[in-house]
Amino acid sequence: MKRSEIYAAQEIVRRQLASAGIVVNDETPVEIADFGLGRYHAEGLGLVVRVNEPEYCSKWLTLTPGQQCPMHYHKVKKETFFVLQGTVVVRTSNETVTLNPGDRYTLFPGTPHTFGSVAGAVIEEVSTHDENADSYFENAAVIRDPVSEED
């Protein structure tokens, strides 16, 4: 993604969080993950890492309308999604679950999953410690670490 596209997406994430009653200051890092695919609005995710300690992690995840996170799994990480705003569809190899505000869903290590939202959503993720290297994507073209280009 070009740096200007990242800045624009970060502002959208900040507005989504604010609409869910979550305040993040200007110094709070907002990660824009396009997974190296160049299709952020279709396959992407906004992330704010609240805390990532050896024992636990907490993040806010945002999905814009029609956006989804690519199919992946974690060998170590166990995570629970709490939907704060919008409707989220989580798909695993065994089931498809629709989550609404107040709902939660736990994913265990080794469970391939994808999630998305038709109209946009804000999710709180609480998990064991998170490492980008513990994300294994079905699409071999995915690059987990953020990549940006100058304008």
C-alpha positions as CSV (number, residue, x, y, z in Angstrom):
1,M,0.0,0.0,0.0
2,K,1.1,3.5,-0.6
3,R,1.8,5.6,2.5
4,S,-1.1,8.0,1.7
5,E,-3.5,4.9,1.5
6,I,-2.2,3.7,4.9
7,Y,-2.8,7.2,6.5
8,A,-6.3,7.3,5.0
9,A,-7.1,3.8,6.2
10,Q,-5.7,4.6,9.7
11,E,-8.2,7.5,9.9
12,I,-11.1,5.2,9.0
13,V,-10.0,2.8,11.7
14,R,-9.9,5.6,14.3
15,R,-13.4,6.7,13.2
16,Q,-14.7,3.1,13.5
17,L,-13.3,2.8,16.9
18,A,-14.7,6.1,18.0
19,S,-18.1,5.1,16.7
20,A,-17.9,2.1,19.0
21,G,-17.0,4.3,22.0
22,I,-13.3,3.5,21.9
23,V,-10.9,6.4,22.1
24,V,-7.4,6.1,20.8
25,N,-5.1,9.1,20.9
26,D,-3.0,10.3,18.0
27,E,0.1,8.5,19.3
28,T,-1.6,5.1,19.4
29,P,-0.2,3.0,16.6
30,V,-2.8,1.7,14.1
31,E,-1.6,-1.1,11.9
32,I,-3.1,-1.5,8.5
33,A,-2.7,-5.0,7.3
34,D,-3.3,-5.6,3.6
35,F,-1.4,-8.9,3.8
36,G,0.8,-7.9,0.8
37,L,-2.1,-8.6,-1.6
38,G,-2.9,-5.0,-2.5
39,R,-6.6,-5.6,-1.9
40,Y,-7.0,-3.9,1.5
41,H,-10.7,-3.1,1.1
42,A,-11.5,-6.7,0.2
43,E,-8.8,-8.6,2.2
44,G,-7.5,-6.5,5.0
45,L,-7.8,-5.6,8.6
46,G,-7.2,-2.6,10.9
47,L,-5.4,-3.5,14.2
48,V,-4.7,-1.7,17.4
49,V,-2.6,-3.7,19.8
50,R,-3.6,-2.7,23.3
51,V,-1.2,-5.0,25.1
52,N,1.0,-8.0,24.1
53,E,2.5,-9.6,27.2
54,P,4.1,-13.1,27.4
55,E,1.0,-14.5,29.0
56,Y,-1.8,-12.5,27.1
57,C,-2.7,-10.1,24.4
58,S,-5.5,-7.7,23.7
59,K,-6.3,-6.0,20.4
60,W,-9.1,-4.1,18.7
61,L,-9.7,-5.3,15.1
62,T,-11.7,-3.3,12.5
63,L,-13.3,-4.5,9.3
64,T,-14.7,-2.1,6.8
65,P,-17.8,-3.1,4.8
66,G,-17.1,-6.2,2.7
67,Q,-13.7,-6.7,4.2
68,Q,-12.3,-10.1,5.4
69,C,-9.2,-11.5,7.0
70,P,-7.6,-14.2,4.8
71,M,-7.9,-17.9,5.9
72,H,-5.2,-18.7,8.4
73,Y,-4.4,-20.6,11.6
74,H,-2.1,-20.3,14.6
75,K,0.0,-23.2,16.0
76,V,0.3,-21.6,19.4
77,K,-2.2,-18.8,19.8
78,K,-5.7,-19.3,21.3
79,E,-8.0,-16.3,20.7
80,T,-11.4,-15.1,21.6
81,F,-13.3,-12.5,19.6
82,F,-15.8,-10.2,21.3
83,V,-18.0,-8.3,18.8
84,L,-18.4,-4.7,19.9
85,Q,-20.1,-3.3,16.8
86,G,-21.5,-4.7,13.6
87,T,-21.9,-8.3,12.5
88,V,-19.0,-10.7,12.0
89,V,-19.0,-14.0,10.1
90,V,-16.4,-16.4,11.3
91,R,-15.7,-19.5,9.1
92,T,-13.6,-22.5,10.1
93,S,-13.2,-25.8,8.3
94,N,-16.1,-27.1,10.4
95,E,-18.6,-24.3,10.8
96,T,-19.8,-20.8,9.9
97,V,-20.9,-18.6,12.8
98,T,-22.5,-15.2,12.7
99,L,-21.7,-13.0,15.6
100,N,-23.5,-9.9,16.7
101,P,-22.6,-7.2,19.3
102,G,-22.2,-9.0,22.7
103,D,-21.4,-12.3,21.1
104,R,-18.0,-14.1,21.5
105,Y,-16.2,-16.9,19.8
106,T,-13.1,-18.8,20.8
107,L,-10.6,-20.2,18.3
108,F,-8.2,-22.9,19.4
109,P,-4.6,-23.4,18.1
110,G,-4.5,-25.2,14.8
111,T,-8.0,-24.1,13.7
112,P,-8.0,-22.6,10.2
113,H,-10.3,-19.6,10.2
114,T,-11.3,-16.5,8.3
115,F,-13.6,-13.7,9.4
116,G,-15.3,-10.8,7.7
117,S,-18.2,-8.3,7.8
118,V,-20.7,-7.2,5.2
119,A,-21.4,-3.8,6.8
120,G,-18.2,-3.3,8.9
121,A,-17.4,-4.3,12.4
122,V,-15.3,-3.7,15.5
123,I,-13.9,-6.7,17.4
124,E,-12.0,-7.0,20.6
125,E,-9.6,-9.9,20.4
126,V,-8.2,-11.4,23.7
127,S,-5.6,-14.1,23.2
128,T,-2.5,-15.7,24.4
129,H,0.7,-13.9,23.4
130,D,0.7,-12.9,19.7
131,E,3.6,-13.3,17.2
132,N,3.1,-12.5,13.5
133,A,5.3,-15.6,12.8
134,D,2.6,-17.8,14.4
135,S,0.1,-16.9,11.6
136,Y,0.0,-19.5,8.8
137,F,-2.0,-18.4,5.7
138,E,-3.7,-20.6,3.2
139,N,-2.7,-18.2,0.4
140,A,1.1,-18.5,0.0
141,A,1.2,-15.0,-1.4
142,V,0.2,-13.4,1.9
143,I,2.8,-11.3,3.7
144,R,1.8,-10.8,7.4
145,D,4.1,-8.0,8.2
146,P,3.0,-4.5,7.0
147,V,4.5,-3.4,3.7
148,S,4.3,0.2,2.5
149,E,5.4,2.1,-0.6
150,E,6.2,5.8,-0.9
151,D,3.8,7.9,-2.9
